[in-house]
Amino acid sequence: MITTVFKLLEQYGSPLYVYRYPVLKERCQQMKGFANKLEKGLSKGIVVNMHYSTKANSNIAILSAVKEAGLNVDCMSPVELELDKRSGFTADRMLYVCNNISADEMKMVHQEGVMICLDSISQVETWGKMFPGTHIMVRINPGTMGVGHSTKVITSGKKTKFGISEENIPLLLETAEKYDLHIKGTHQHLGSLFLNDKVFDYITGVEAGLAIVGKYFKEVEIVDLGGGFGVPYRPEEKPLNLDYVAEKLLPALNRFASSYPLVREFKFEPGRYIPCESGLLLGHVTAVKHENDTYWIGTDIGMNQLVRPSMYDSYHEVEVIHQSEEAGEPVIANFCGNICESGDILAKNRSVTLPEVGDAVIVYNSGAYGFSMASNYTGRERPAEVMLYEDSSSKLIRKRESWIDLLMNMF
């Protein structure tokens, strides 16, 4: 791996996003297997579809792998929809899960023939005025506390901006009837990144949402239970046991299906789970200093390349790859980037062998919400993306930006 890292950085530049195709393919297969396991345990005729959340990583190479695995997609912007189309997804394999969009954007979705999921009565009103008599999905808020590694990714409960709470569902139904809208599906999402210790909380949230659907909705055929399937970022964390999740989910799904015979499909929206562990963010050590009893390892991986640690205080495993065989002294150090912000910290208090300028750095689990959340802050170009295959061959799947790219739309 040491040789491969330096070879990739030399060939494609630094920093660099790398996705390991075998890992990506395996995670897609695991999600497909999860869906198959649920289908086998459900009442006959009910299908389970996995809709990969495009926002996790929207590179066409990633989306194409998702399509080849037999998974569907959801999208939430015109660009994401276009990327999904270019990856081969047809309208019947897409779901437009949006939040506070304009009337013009709604017109685009309607024209494309993609099912839309609206998350407020106001949005339902806007849609109804333009397209009365059509089918829609709506997002509900189960009311239970959501799950997630940060309050910023919890999407259920009384403090979230998402969905329609139970107390407002009568008004929702009244609005839908006003425009002869047929609510064919409901959607709920509890949050992001639950692992084995939070499965009970996840099931509780699912059951709360199903209870609301069964109580208020009469035409629903599709129930979307969102995503949130987590991956182990920290060394001590264990991978999510999908068989265990399916085992705990099936009783709740079957109880609902037995009392609500119209349901024909359950959807799930895995985002992070599919590309995250395949992704590595490679870079170089650009500075090393010891100030105020603290070792600082400066890199060319700034918060513009990977914002998760700065935005969510997220943990990513970081490894130093030394050029020299002579090991430095073991130290506790902070890794930081090249952006002039105090929050530009990649990792804190890590045990490492003190590197030298020119050594390489690997940031693990960078395949989800890495490049997709990258920016050009302080004029830094976004990095290239590369797919790495079983035989160690690589393919450029997005070229590195140049300063010319950043000036293209300025006048």
C-alpha positions in Angstrom: 0.0 0.0 0.0 2.9 2.3 0.7 4.2 2.2 -2.8 0.6 2.6 -4.2 0.0 5.7 -2.1 3.0 7.6 -3.3 2.5 6.3 -6.9 -1.1 7.6 -6.9 -0.1 11.0 -5.5 2.7 11.4 -8.0 0.4 10.4 -10.9 -2.7 12.4 -10.0 -1.6 15.1 -7.6 -2.2 15.9 -4.0 -4.6 15.9 -2.3 -6.5 13.0 -3.9 -9.7 11.1 -3.4 -9.3 7.4 -4.1 -12.2 4.8 -4.1 -11.5 1.1 -3.8 -13.9 -0.6 -6.3 -13.9 -4.0 -4.5 -15.1 -2.4 -1.2 -17.7 -0.2 -3.0 -19.0 -3.3 -4.9 -19.2 -5.3 -1.7 -21.2 -2.6 0.2 -23.7 -2.5 -2.7 -24.1 -6.2 -2.5 -24.6 -6.1 1.2 -27.4 -3.6 0.8 -29.0 -5.7 -1.9 -28.7 -8.7 0.4 -30.3 -6.8 3.2 -33.3 -6.0 0.9 -33.6 -9.6 -0.2 -33.6 -10.8 3.4 -36.4 -8.4 4.3 -38.4 -9.4 1.2 -38.1 -13.1 2.1 -39.5 -12.4 5.6 -42.3 -10.1 4.5 -45.8 -10.9 3.3 -45.9 -12.2 -0.2 -45.9 -9.5 -2.9 -44.2 -6.8 -0.9 -41.0 -5.6 -2.4 -38.0 -3.8 -0.8 -36.0 -1.3 -2.7 -32.8 0.4 -1.7 -32.5 4.0 -2.9 -28.9 5.1 -2.7 -28.8 8.8 -1.5 -26.9 10.6 -4.3 -25.8 13.4 -2.0 -23.4 11.0 -0.2 -21.2 10.8 -3.3 -22.5 11.9 -6.7 -19.6 10.9 -8.9 -21.0 9.1 -12.0 -18.6 6.2 -11.5 -20.1 5.6 -8.0 -23.6 5.9 -9.3 -22.9 3.5 -12.1 -21.7 0.9 -9.6 -24.9 1.4 -7.6 -27.0 0.9 -10.7 -25.0 -2.3 -11.7 -25.7 -3.7 -8.3 -29.5 -3.4 -8.9 -30.1 -0.5 -6.4 -32.1 2.6 -7.0 -31.4 6.2 -6.2 -32.9 9.2 -4.6 -31.9 12.8 -5.5 -32.6 16.2 -4.1 -31.5 18.7 -6.7 -31.7 19.2 -10.5 -28.0 18.4 -10.9 -28.3 15.2 -8.9 -31.2 14.2 -11.0 -29.2 14.8 -14.2 -26.3 12.8 -12.8 -28.5 9.9 -12.0 -30.0 10.0 -15.5 -26.5 10.0 -17.0 -25.6 7.0 -14.9 -28.5 5.1 -16.5 -31.3 5.4 -14.0 -34.8 5.8 -15.4 -37.5 7.8 -13.7 -39.1 4.7 -12.2 -35.8 4.0 -10.3 -35.5 7.5 -8.9 -37.2 9.3 -6.0 -36.9 13.1 -5.6 -36.6 13.7 -1.8 -36.5 17.5 -1.5 -36.6 20.2 1.1 -37.9 23.8 0.6 -37.6 23.8 -3.2 -38.9 26.4 -5.6 -42.0 26.1 -7.9 -39.6 26.0 -10.9 -37.8 23.0 -9.5 -41.1 21.2 -8.9 -42.0 21.8 -12.5 -38.7 20.2 -13.6 -39.4 17.1 -11.4 -42.9 16.8 -12.8 -41.6 17.1 -16.4 -39.1 14.3 -15.7 -41.8 12.0 -14.4 -40.0 11.3 -11.2 -42.0 10.7 -8.0 -41.6 13.6 -5.6 -41.5 13.5 -1.8 -42.6 16.8 -0.2 -41.9 17.7 3.4 -44.2 20.5 4.4 -47.9 21.4 3.9 -46.7 24.6 2.2 -44.8 22.6 -0.4 -47.8 20.4 -0.9 -49.9 23.5 -1.5 -47.4 24.8 -4.1 -47.4 21.5 -5.9 -51.2 21.1 -5.7 -51.8 24.5 -7.4 -49.6 23.5 -10.3 -50.4 19.8 -10.6 -53.8 18.9 -9.2 -54.8 15.3 -9.4 -51.3 13.9 -9.3 -49.5 11.4 -7.1 -47.1 12.5 -4.4 -45.2 11.2 -1.4 -44.9 13.2 1.9 -42.4 13.2 4.6 -43.6 12.8 8.2 -41.8 13.5 11.4 -42.4 10.5 13.8 -41.8 12.7 16.8 -39.3 10.4 18.4 -35.8 11.6 19.0 -33.7 10.7 16.0 -30.4 9.0 15.8 -27.0 10.3 14.7 -23.4 11.1 15.5 -24.1 14.8 15.8 -27.2 17.0 16.5 -26.6 18.4 13.1 -27.6 15.1 11.4 -30.6 14.1 13.6 -33.7 14.5 11.4 -36.5 13.4 13.7 -38.0 15.0 16.8 -39.1 18.4 17.9 -36.0 20.3 16.9 -35.6 19.3 13.3 -36.7 21.2 10.2 -37.8 18.1 8.4 -41.2 16.5 7.9 -44.8 17.0 9.0 -45.6 16.3 12.6 -48.6 14.2 13.6 -50.6 17.2 14.9 -50.5 18.8 11.5 -51.4 15.7 9.4 -55.1 16.5 9.4 -54.3 19.8 7.7 -52.0 18.0 5.3 -54.8 15.6 4.3 -57.2 18.6 3.9 -54.7 20.3 1.6 -54.2 17.2 -0.4 -57.9 16.7 -0.8 -58.3 20.4 -1.9 -56.1 19.7 -4.9 -57.2 16.1 -5.5 -53.6 15.0 -4.7 -53.1 11.2 -4.0 -50.6 10.5 -1.3 -49.2 7.3 -2.5 -46.2 7.1 -0.2 -44.8 8.3 3.1 -41.2 9.0 4.0 -39.4 9.3 7.3 -35.8 9.6 8.3 -34.4 9.4 11.8 -30.9 10.6 11.2 -27.4 9.5 10.1 -24.9 6.9 11.3 -26.5 4.4 13.6 -24.5 1.3 14.6 -25.4 -1.8 16.6 -25.8 0.0 19.9 -28.6 2.2 18.4 -30.6 -0.4 16.5 -33.2 -0.4 19.3 -33.6 3.4 18.9 -33.9 3.0 15.2 -36.6 0.3 15.5 -38.5 2.5 18.0 -38.5 5.4 15.5 -39.6 3.1 12.6 -42.5 1.8 14.7 -43.6 5.4 15.6 -43.7 6.4 12.0 -45.6 3.3 10.9 -48.2 3.9 13.6 -48.8 7.4 12.2 -49.1 6.1 8.7 -51.6 3.4 9.7 -53.6 5.9 11.7 -54.0 8.7 9.1 -53.2 7.6 5.6 -55.6 5.5 3.4 -54.0 5.3 0.0 -50.4 4.7 0.9 -48.7 2.0 -1.1 -45.1 3.0 -0.5 -43.5 3.4 2.9 -40.0 4.9 2.9 -38.1 4.4 6.1 -35.1 6.4 5.2 -31.5 5.5 5.8 -28.9 6.2 8.5 -27.0 2.8 8.2 -23.7 3.5 9.9 -20.1 2.5 9.3 -17.4 2.2 12.0 -15.2 5.3 11.8 -13.3 4.6 15.1 -11.1 1.5 15.6 -13.1 0.3 18.5 -16.4 0.4 16.6 -17.9 -2.8 15.1 -19.5 -3.0 11.6 -23.3 -2.7 11.6 -24.9 -6.2 11.7 -27.4 -6.0 8.9 -28.8 -9.5 9.7 -29.5 -8.2 13.2 -31.2 -5.1 11.9 -33.3 -7.1 9.5 -34.3 -9.5 12.3 -35.5 -6.7 14.5 -37.2 -4.8 11.6 -39.3 -7.7 10.2 -41.8 -8.0 13.1 -42.6 -4.3 12.9 -42.9 -4.4 9.1 -45.1 -7.5 9.1 -47.4 -6.1 11.8 -47.9 -3.0 9.7 -48.4 -4.9 6.5 -51.0 -7.3 8.1 -53.2 -4.3 9.2 -52.5 -2.2 6.1 -53.0 -4.4 3.1 -52.5 -1.6 0.5 -48.7 -1.4 1.2 -46.8 -2.9 -1.7 -43.3 -1.5 -1.2 -40.8 -0.6 1.6 -38.0 1.7 0.6 -34.7 2.5 2.4 -32.2 5.2 1.6 -28.6 4.1 2.4 -26.2 6.9 1.6 -23.0 6.7 3.7 -23.0 3.0 4.0 -22.3 2.4 0.3 -19.3 4.6 -0.6 -17.8 5.6 2.8 -15.4 2.8 3.6 -14.2 2.5 0.0 -12.9 6.1 0.1 -9.4 7.3 1.0 -8.3 10.9 1.0 -4.6 11.0 0.3 -2.3 14.0 0.9 1.1 15.2 1.9 2.7 16.5 5.1 3.6 20.1 4.4 4.8 21.2 7.8 5.7 19.9 11.3 6.0 22.1 14.4 6.0 21.9 18.2 4.4 24.9 19.8 3.1 25.3 23.3 3.7 21.7 24.2 1.7 20.6 21.1 2.8 18.8 18.0 1.1 20.1 14.8 1.3 18.2 11.6 0.3 20.4 8.7 -1.1 18.8 5.6 -2.5 19.9 2.2 -5.8 18.4 3.2 -7.8 21.4 4.4 -11.4 21.7 5.6 -12.4 22.7 2.0 -11.4 19.1 0.9 -13.0 17.3 3.9 -15.3 19.4 6.0 -16.7 16.7 8.3 -14.2 17.1 11.2 -14.7 20.8 11.3 -18.4 20.8 10.7 -19.5 17.8 12.9 -16.4 17.2 15.0 -16.3 13.9 13.2 -13.6 11.3 13.7 -11.6 9.9 10.8 -8.7 7.5 11.2 -5.5 9.1 9.9 -2.3 7.2 9.0 1.1 8.6 8.1 3.1 6.9 5.4 6.8 7.6 5.8 9.1 8.0 2.9 12.1 7.0 5.0 12.5 3.7 6.7 14.0 5.5 9.7 11.2 5.9 12.2 10.7 9.2 14.0 9.8 9.5 17.7 6.3 8.5 18.8 4.3 11.6 19.7 0.7 12.8 20.3 -0.1 15.3 17.6 -2.9 17.2 15.9 -3.4 17.1 12.1 -4.5 20.3 10.5 -5.0 21.6 7.0 -3.9 24.7 4.9 -6.9 26.9 5.5 -6.5 30.0 7.6 -9.3 29.0 10.1 -8.8 27.8 13.6 -11.4 25.1 12.9 -9.3 23.6 10.1 -8.4 20.6 12.2 -8.4 17.2 10.6 -7.7 15.1 13.7 -6.8 15.7 17.4 -4.6 14.0 19.9 -3.5 11.1 17.7 -0.6 8.8 18.5 1.8 8.8 15.5 5.4 8.4 14.6 6.5 12.0 14.0 6.5 12.5 10.2 8.7 14.6 8.0 7.7 17.1 5.3 6.9 15.1 2.2 5.5 12.0 4.0 2.1 11.0 2.9 -1.2 11.0 4.8 -4.2 8.7 4.4 -7.6 9.7 5.8 -9.8 6.7 6.0 -13.6 6.4 5.5 -13.7 9.5 3.2 -15.9 8.1 0.5 -19.2 9.6 1.8 -19.8 13.3 2.3 -16.2 14.0 1.4 -15.9 15.3 -2.1 -19.7 16.0 -2.3 -19.3 18.6 0.5 -15.9 20.0 -0.7 -15.7 23.6 -1.6 -13.4 26.2 -3.2 -13.0 28.2 0.1 -9.9 30.5 0.0 -9.6 29.7 -3.7 -8.4 26.1 -3.2 -9.2 23.8 -6.1 -11.1 20.6 -5.4 -9.0 17.5 -5.9 -9.1 14.7 -8.5 -11.0 11.5 -7.9 -9.7 8.1 -8.8 -11.1 4.6 -8.9 -8.7 1.8 -7.7 -9.5 -1.7 -9.0 -8.7 -5.2 -7.8 -5.6 -5.5 -9.9 -4.2 -2.2 -8.5 -5.0 -0.4 -11.8 -6.5 3.1 -11.4 -8.8 5.3 -13.5 -9.3 9.0 -13.2 -13.1 9.6 -12.6 -12.9 13.3 -12.0 -10.1 15.6 -13.1 -8.5 18.0 -10.6 -9.8 21.6 -10.8 -7.6 24.4 -12.0 -7.6 28.1 -11.2 -9.0 28.6 -14.7 -12.1 26.5 -13.6 -12.6 28.8 -10.7 -12.7 31.9 -12.9 -14.9 30.5 -15.7 -18.1 32.0 -14.4 -16.8 35.4 -13.3 -17.1 38.5 -15.3 
